[in-house]
């Protein structure tokens, strides 16, 4: 390991572990080697063995939590972090990650308790206050709000921290009914977050917008009606995948949570498996049956690796798959493709109000959000022309206006599943929700977000202009 030869080290550690299966040091070291090789998936099993062999070792428990978290094994991560905190209650990084994982698992009250404990420590206080405001805006006291405002306005502070505080302030002020001050806070948060991305060429929003537009044009140019008809019938007959596609903040997580409440459906979250596979495929050119089926099987293998048992259905909520509807139609002609739709202004404003966990570099400026929406809609309209009725549209407004009727339609007609009453109680369903809606989908459906953009209309001029024909009449 010291010489940088991690692959050889891993082999040696495997020999050491076989020589003495009772010594925790071998699996701990083996996990370190796999992490050095960029294979956290291979590090998980030896860390589990190390944690069993040395239950009183903090590093074994914390590292298991961290690797399980990286592999989206949320329940295991939470349990490992909790064991680590029993051994070392003052480990702030462990508590911070536990707070994040608990929120993803929907244990909002438990997550808030961990955040409050972190807020009592100077080094984690501002981060914790920001997270509390985002998870439960009405839980922020007036004194905390004033402290957050002062820290957010301090130009000497870290830009990422300040951006998060502004977003938290926006949520808290909106909940208090102070829309004007809330919009100012959201605007400051977006400005700072975008500046962080602008500082790095690889995350520059203008460059990424251009790249996204080029990708959208390539898809439309390549997947013509003729191309799709010529290569129809090459894929697998599997009905297992249910794809949810669309623009962020379009109601997709609500759809996912409803379906995940069905006993025959497993939600895999945002897998990103299909875009990764398609980078190596030839579906844009002249794919043959073997190539199409190879990609389809590889995708199902990726779904199994993410937790699908191979029986029943699973949901993949990788929203960027709106670019790949043609590829999905070729690979899985019987798969369900749900298109989450929502009023353009509400969708884009919701993006502007959101501090995303990662990525989303083009969604921190009103004009750029509008441009991204126009690009997305051009692709969606293309699929409607060349693959009529292949996508099933799920309008967010209809879903919240008549949930009982629309949820039954979604489950039985759109997805072809048997009816199960558990789908009406989706907010009580366990499981992980990693997206920005993790707190909202733990509540019954509410309608307050419909038409929210009108509360902020005075500041939305750049968005309206960028939306062009999609702007409100």
For each residue, the residues with C-beta under 8 A, 3 or more apart:
1: 4 5 6 9 29 32 33 36
2:
3:
4: 1
5: 1 8 9
6: 1 9 10 33 34 36 37
7: 10 11 33 37
8: 5 11 12
9: 1 5 6 12 13 29 33
10: 6 7 13 14 30 33 34 37
11: 7 8 14 15
12: 8 9 15 16
13: 9 10 16 17 26 27 29 30 33
14: 10 11 17 18 30
15: 11 12 18 19
16: 12 13 19 20 23 25 26 29
17: 13 14 20 21 23 26 27 30 46 49
18: 14 15 21
19: 15 16 26
20: 16 17 23 26
21: 17 18
22: 53
23: 16 17 20 26 53
24: 27 28 49 50 53 54 57 60
25: 16 28 29
26: 13 16 17 19 20 23 29 30
27: 13 17 24 30 31 46 47 49 50 53
28: 24 25 31 32 46 47 50 54 59 60 63
29: 1 9 13 16 25 26 32 33
30: 10 13 14 17 26 27 33 34 43 46
31: 27 28 34 35 43 44 46 47 50 63 67
32: 1 28 29 35 36 43
33: 1 6 7 9 10 13 29 30 36 37
34: 6 10 30 31 37 39 40 42 43 46
35: 31 32 38 39 40 43 67
36: 1 6 32 33
37: 6 7 10 33 34 42
38: 35
39: 34 35 42 43
40: 34 35 43 44 67 70 71
41: 44 71
42: 34 37 39 45
43: 30 31 32 34 35 39 40 46 47 67
44: 31 40 41 47 48 64 67 68 71 73
45: 42 48 49
46: 17 27 28 30 31 34 43 49 50
47: 27 28 31 43 44 50 51 60 63 64 67
48: 44 45 51 52 64
49: 17 24 27 45 46 52 53
50: 24 27 28 31 46 47 53 54 57 60 63 64
51: 47 48 54 55 57 60 61 64 80 83
52: 48 49 55
53: 22 23 24 27 49 50 60
54: 24 28 50 51 57 60
55: 51 52 60 61 83
56: 87
57: 24 50 51 54 60 61 87
58: 61 62 84 87 88 91
59: 28 62 63
60: 24 28 47 50 51 53 54 55 57 63 64
61: 51 55 57 58 64 65 80 81 83 84 87
62: 58 59 65 66 80 81 84 91 94
63: 28 31 47 50 59 60 66 67
64: 44 47 48 50 51 60 61 67 68 76 77 80
65: 61 62 68 69 76 77 78 79 80 81 84 94 97 98 101
66: 62 63 69 70 77 97
67: 31 35 40 43 44 47 63 64 70 71
68: 44 64 65 71 73 74 76 77 80
69: 65 66 72 73 74 77 97 100 101
70: 40 66 67
71: 40 41 44 67 68
72: 69 269 306 432 434
73: 44 68 69 76 77
74: 68 69 77 78 101 104 105 432
75: 78 79 105
76: 64 65 68 73 79 80
77: 64 65 66 68 69 73 74 80 81 97 101
78: 65 74 75 81 82 98 101 102 105
79: 65 75 76 82 83
80: 51 61 62 64 65 68 76 77 83 84
81: 61 62 65 77 78 84 85 94 95 97 98 101
82: 78 79 85 86 98
83: 51 55 61 79 80 86 87
84: 58 61 62 65 80 81 87 88 91 94
85: 81 82 88 89 91 94 95 98
86: 82 83 89
87: 56 57 58 61 83 84
88: 58 84 85 91 94
89: 85 86
90:
91: 58 62 84 85 88 94 95
92: 95 96 118 121 123 124
93: 96 97
94: 62 65 81 84 85 88 91 97 98
95: 81 85 91 92 98 99 114 117 118 124
96: 92 93 99 100 118 124 127
97: 65 66 69 77 81 93 94 100 101
98: 65 78 81 82 85 94 95 101 102 114
99: 95 96 102 103 111 114 115 118 128 131
100: 69 96 97 103 104 111
101: 65 69 74 77 78 81 97 98 104 105
102: 78 98 99 105 107 108 110 111 114
103: 99 100 106 107 108 111 131 135 438 439
104: 74 100 101 432 433 434 438
105: 74 75 78 101 102 430 431 432
106: 103 430 431 432 433 438 441 442
107: 102 103 110 111
108: 102 103 111 112 135 136 439 442
109: 112 113
110: 102 107 113 114
111: 99 100 102 103 107 108 114 115 135
112: 108 109 115 116 132 135 136 139
113: 109 110 116 117
114: 95 98 99 102 110 111 117 118
115: 99 111 112 118 119 128 131 132 135
116: 112 113 119 120 128 132
117: 95 113 114 120 121
118: 92 95 96 99 114 115 121 124 125 127 128
119: 115 116 124 125 128 129 132 144
120: 116 117 125
121: 92 117 118 124 125
122: 125
123: 92
124: 92 95 96 118 119 121 127 128
125: 118 119 120 121 122 128 129
126: 129 130 148 151 161 165
127: 96 118 124 130 131 161 164
128: 99 115 116 118 119 124 125 131 132
129: 119 125 126 132 133 140 144 147 148 165 168
130: 126 127 133 134 148 161 164 165 167 168
131: 99 103 115 127 128 134 135 168
132: 112 115 116 119 128 129 135 136 139 140 144 168
133: 129 130 136 137 139 140 148 167 168 169 171 172
134: 130 131 137 167 168 171 355 439
135: 103 108 111 112 115 131 132 139 439
136: 108 112 132 133 139 140 439
137: 133 134 140 168 171 172 174 175
138: 172 175
139: 112 132 133 135 136
140: 129 132 133 136 137 144 145 148 168 172
141: 144 145
142: 145 146
143: 146 147
144: 119 129 132 140 141 147 148
145: 140 141 142 148 149 169 172 173
146: 142 143 149 150
147: 129 143 144 150 151
148: 126 129 130 133 140 144 145 151 152 165 168 169 172
149: 145 146 152 153 165 169
150: 146 147 153 154
151: 126 147 148 154 157 161 162 165
152: 148 149 157 162 165 166 169 185 188
153: 149 150 162
154: 150 151 157 162
155:
156:
157: 151 152 154 161 162
158: 161 162
159: 162 163 192 195 196
160: 163 164 192 193 196
161: 126 127 130 151 157 158 164 165
162: 151 152 153 154 157 158 159 165 166 192
163: 159 160 166 167 188 189 190 192 193 196 355
164: 127 130 160 161 167 168 189 355
165: 126 129 130 148 149 151 152 161 162 168 169 189
166: 152 162 163 169 170 185 186 188 189 192
167: 130 133 134 163 164 170 171 185 186 189 353 354 355
168: 129 130 131 132 133 134 137 140 148 164 165 171 172 355
169: 133 145 148 149 152 165 166 172 173 182 185 189
170: 166 167 173 174 182 183 185 186 189 353
171: 133 134 137 167 168 174 175 182 353
172: 133 137 138 140 145 148 168 169 175 176
173: 145 169 170 176 178 179 181 182 185
174: 137 170 171 177 178 179 182 353
175: 137 138 171 172
176: 172 173
177: 174
178: 173 174 181 182
179: 173 174 182 183 455 456
180: 183 184
181: 173 178 184 185
182: 169 170 171 173 174 178 179 185 186
183: 170 179 180 186 187 456 459
184: 180 181 187 188
185: 152 166 167 169 170 173 181 182 188 189
186: 166 167 170 182 183 189 190 352 353
187: 183 184 190 191 459
188: 152 163 166 184 185 191 192
189: 163 164 165 166 167 169 170 185 186 192 193 355
190: 163 186 187 193 194 352 364 365
191: 187 188 194 195 364
192: 159 160 162 163 166 188 189 195 196
193: 160 163 189 190 196 197 355 364
194: 190 191 197 198 205 364 365
195: 159 191 192 198 199
196: 159 160 163 192 193 199 200
197: 193 194 200 203 204 205 361 364
198: 194 195 203 204 205
199: 195 196
200: 196 197 203 204
201: 204 207
202:
203: 197 198 200 208 361
204: 197 198 200 201 207 208 361
205: 194 197 198 208 209 361 362 364 365 368
206: 209 210 368
207: 201 204 210 211
208: 203 204 205 211 212 361 362
209: 205 206 212 213 362 368 371 372 375
210: 206 207 213 214
211: 207 208 214 215
212: 208 209 215 216 362 372 375
213: 209 210 216 217 371 375
214: 210 211 217 218
215: 211 212 218 219 323
216: 212 213 219 220 323 375 376 378 379
217: 213 214 220 221
218: 214 215 221 222 284
219: 215 216 222 223 323 324 326 379 382
220: 216 217 223 378 379 382
221: 217 218 224
222: 218 219 227 284 326
223: 219 220 227 228 284 326 327 382 386
224: 221 227 228 386
225: 228 229 385 386 387
226: 229 230
227: 222 223 224 230 231 326
228: 223 224 225 231 232 326 329 330 386 387
229: 225 226 232
230: 226 227
231: 227 228 234 283 287 292 330
232: 228 229 329 330 333
233: 333
234: 231 287 288 289 292 293 330
235: 292 293 296 330 331 332 333
236: 293 296 297 300 331 332
237: 333 334
238: 241 296 300 332 334 335
239: 313 332 334 335 336 416
240: 300 303 308 312 313 314 335
241: 238 299 300 303 313 314 316 328 332 335 336
242: 259 265 313 314 315 316 335 336 338 415
243: 315 316 318 321 328 335 336 337 338
244: 252 255 256 315 316 317 319 338 340
245: 318 319 320 321 322 325 337 338 339 340 391
246: 250 252 319 322 339 340 341 376 380
247: 250 319 322 340 342 347 351 372 373 376
248: 252 319 347 351 354 356 360 363 436
249: 342 347 350 351 354 436
250: 246 247 319 340 341 342 347 396
251: 254 255 340 341 342 394 396 399
252: 244 246 248 255 256 317 319 340 435
253: 256 257 317 433 435 436 437 438 440 441
254: 251 257 258 396 399 426 437 440 441 445
255: 244 251 252 258 259 338 340 394 399 410
256: 244 252 253 259 260 267 269 315 317 433
257: 253 254 260 261 267 426 427 429 433 441
258: 254 255 261 407 410 411 423 426
259: 242 255 256 262 265 267 315 410 411 415 417 423
260: 256 257 265 266 267 315 426 429 431
261: 257 258 265 420 422 423 425 426 429
262: 259 265 411 417 420 422 423
263: 420 422
264: 312 313 417 418
265: 242 259 260 261 262 312 313 314 315 417
266: 260 307 308 309 312 313 314 315
267: 256 257 259 260 314 315 317 431
268: 271 303 306 307 308 314 315 316 317
269: 72 256 306 317 432 433 434 435
270: 316 317 318 319 434 435
271: 268 274 302 303 306 316 318
272: 275 276 318 320
273: 276 277 299 302 303 306 316 318
274: 271 277 278 299 316 318 321 324 327 328
275: 272 278 279 318 320 321 323 324
276: 272 273 279
277: 273 274 280 281 295 298 299 302
278: 274 275 281 283 295 324 327
279: 275 276
280: 277
281: 277 278 287 291 295 327
282: 285 286 287 291
283: 231 278 287 291 292 295 326 327 330 331
284: 218 222 223
285: 282
286: 282
287: 231 234 281 282 283 291 292 330
288: 234 291 292
289: 234 292 293
290: 293 294
291: 281 282 283 287 288 294 295
292: 231 234 235 283 287 288 289 295 296 330 331
293: 234 235 236 289 290 296 297 331
294: 290 291 297 298
295: 277 278 281 283 291 292 298 299 327 331
296: 235 236 238 292 293 299 300 331 332
297: 236 293 294 300 301
298: 277 294 295 301 302
299: 241 273 274 277 295 296 302 303 331
300: 236 238 240 241 296 297 303 304 308
301: 297 298 304 305
302: 271 273 277 298 299 305 306
303: 240 241 268 271 273 299 300 306 308 314 316
304: 300 301 307 308 309 310
305: 301 302
306: 72 268 269 271 273 302 303
307: 266 268 304
308: 240 266 268 300 303 304 314
309: 266 304 312
310: 304
311:
312: 240 264 265 266 309
313: 239 240 241 242 264 265 266 415 417
314: 240 241 242 265 266 267 268 303 308
315: 242 243 244 256 259 260 265 266 267 268
316: 241 242 243 244 268 270 271 273 274 303 321
317: 244 252 253 256 267 268 269 270 435
318: 243 245 270 271 272 273 274 275 321
319: 244 245 246 247 248 250 252 270 322 340
320: 245 272 275 323 324
321: 243 245 274 275 316 318 324 325 328
322: 245 246 247 319 325 339 376 379 380 383
323: 215 216 219 275 320 379
324: 219 274 275 278 320 321 327 328
325: 245 321 322 328 329 337 379 383 387 390 391
326: 219 222 223 227 228 283 329 330 383 386 387
327: 223 274 278 281 283 295 324 330 331
328: 241 243 274 321 324 325 331 332 335 337
329: 228 232 325 326 332 333 337 387 390
330: 228 231 232 234 235 283 287 292 326 327 333
331: 235 236 283 292 293 295 296 299 327 328 335
332: 235 236 238 239 241 296 328 329 335
333: 232 233 235 237 329 330
334: 237 238 239
335: 238 239 240 241 242 243 328 331 332
336: 239 241 242 243 392 414 415 416
337: 243 245 325 328 329 390 391 392
338: 242 243 244 245 255 391 392 394 410 414 415
339: 245 246 322 380 391 392 393 394
340: 244 245 246 247 250 251 252 255 319 394 396
341: 246 250 251 393 394 395 396
342: 247 249 250 251 346 347 350 395 396 397
343: 346 347 396 397 450 451 453
344: 347 348 373 377 467 470 471 472
345: 348 349 453 460 463 464 467 471 472
346: 342 343 349 350 396 449 450 451 452 453
347: 247 248 249 250 342 343 344 350 351 373
348: 344 345 351 352 366 369 370 373 453 463 467
349: 345 346 352 353 452 453 456 460 463
350: 249 342 346 347 353 354 449 452
351: 247 248 249 347 348 354 360 363 369
352: 186 190 348 349 363 364 366 369 463
353: 167 170 171 174 186 349 350
354: 167 248 249 350 351 360 363 436
355: 134 163 164 167 168 189 193 436
356: 248 359 360 363 436
357: 434 435 436
358:
359: 356
360: 248 351 354 356 363 364
361: 197 203 204 205 208 364
362: 205 208 209 212 365 368 369 371 372
363: 248 351 352 354 356 360 368 369 372
364: 190 191 193 194 197 205 352 360 361 368 369
365: 190 194 205 362 368 369 462
366: 348 352 369 370 460 462 463 466
367: 370 371 462 463 465 466
368: 205 206 209 362 363 364 365 371 372 466
369: 348 351 352 362 363 364 365 366 372 373 463 466
370: 348 366 367 373 374 462 463 464 465 466 467 468
371: 209 213 362 367 368 374 375 466
372: 209 212 247 362 363 368 369 375 376
373: 247 344 347 348 369 370 376 377 466 467 470
374: 370 371 377 378 466 467 468 470
375: 209 212 213 216 371 372 378 379
376: 216 246 247 322 372 373 379 380
377: 344 373 374 380 381 470
378: 216 220 374 375 381 382
379: 216 219 220 322 323 325 375 376 382 383
380: 246 322 339 376 377 383 384 391
381: 377 378 384 385
382: 219 220 223 378 379 385 386
383: 322 325 326 379 380 386 387 390 391
384: 380 381 387 388 391
385: 225 381 382 388
386: 223 224 225 228 326 382 383
387: 225 228 325 326 329 383 384 390 391
388: 384 385
389:
390: 325 329 337 383 387
391: 245 325 337 338 339 380 383 384 387
392: 336 337 338 339 414
393: 339 341
394: 251 255 338 339 340 341 398 399 410 414
395: 341 342 398 399
396: 250 251 254 340 341 342 343 346 399 400 450
397: 342 343 400 401 450
398: 394 395 401 402 406
399: 251 254 255 394 395 396 402 403 406 407 410 445
400: 396 397 403 445 446 447 449 450
401: 397 398 406 447
402: 398 399 405 406
403: 399 400 406 407 424 445
404: 407 408 424
405: 402 408 409
406: 398 399 401 402 403 409 410
407: 258 399 403 404 410 411 423 424 426
408: 404 405 411 412 419 423
409: 405 406 412 413 414
410: 255 258 259 338 394 399 406 407 413 414 415
411: 258 259 262 407 408 414 415 417 419 420 423
412: 408 409 415 416 417 418 419
413: 409 410 416
414: 336 338 392 394 409 410 411
415: 242 259 313 336 338 410 411 412
416: 239 336 412 413
417: 259 262 264 265 313 411 412 420
418: 264 412
419: 408 411 412 423
420: 261 262 263 411 417 423
421: 424 425
422: 261 262 263 425 426 429
423: 258 259 261 262 407 408 411 419 420 426
424: 403 404 407 421
425: 261 421 422 428 429
426: 254 257 258 260 261 407 422 423 429 441
427: 257 441 442 443 444
428: 425
429: 257 260 261 422 425 426
430: 105 106
431: 105 106 260 267
432: 72 74 104 105 106 269
433: 104 106 253 256 257 269 437 438 441 442
434: 72 104 269 270 357 438
435: 252 253 269 270 317 357 438
436: 248 249 253 354 355 356 357
437: 253 254 433 440 441
438: 103 104 106 253 433 434 435 441 442
439: 103 108 134 135 136 442 443
440: 253 254 437 443
441: 106 253 254 257 426 427 433 437 438
442: 106 108 427 433 438 439
443: 427 439 440 446
444: 427
445: 254 399 400 403
446: 400 443 449
447: 400 401 450
448: 452
449: 346 350 400 446 452
450: 343 346 396 397 400 447
451: 343 346 454
452: 346 349 350 448 449 455 456
453: 343 345 346 348 349 456 457 460
454: 451 457
455: 179 452
456: 179 183 349 452 453 459 460
457: 453 454 460
458:
459: 183 187 456
460: 345 349 366 453 456 457 463 464
461: 464 465
462: 365 366 367 370 465 466
463: 345 348 349 352 366 367 369 370 460 466 467
464: 345 370 460 461 467 471 472
465: 367 370 461 462 468 471
466: 366 367 368 369 370 371 373 374 462 463
467: 344 345 348 370 373 374 463 464 470 471
468: 370 374 465 471
469:
470: 344 373 374 377 467
471: 344 345 464 465 467 468
472: 344 345 464
473:
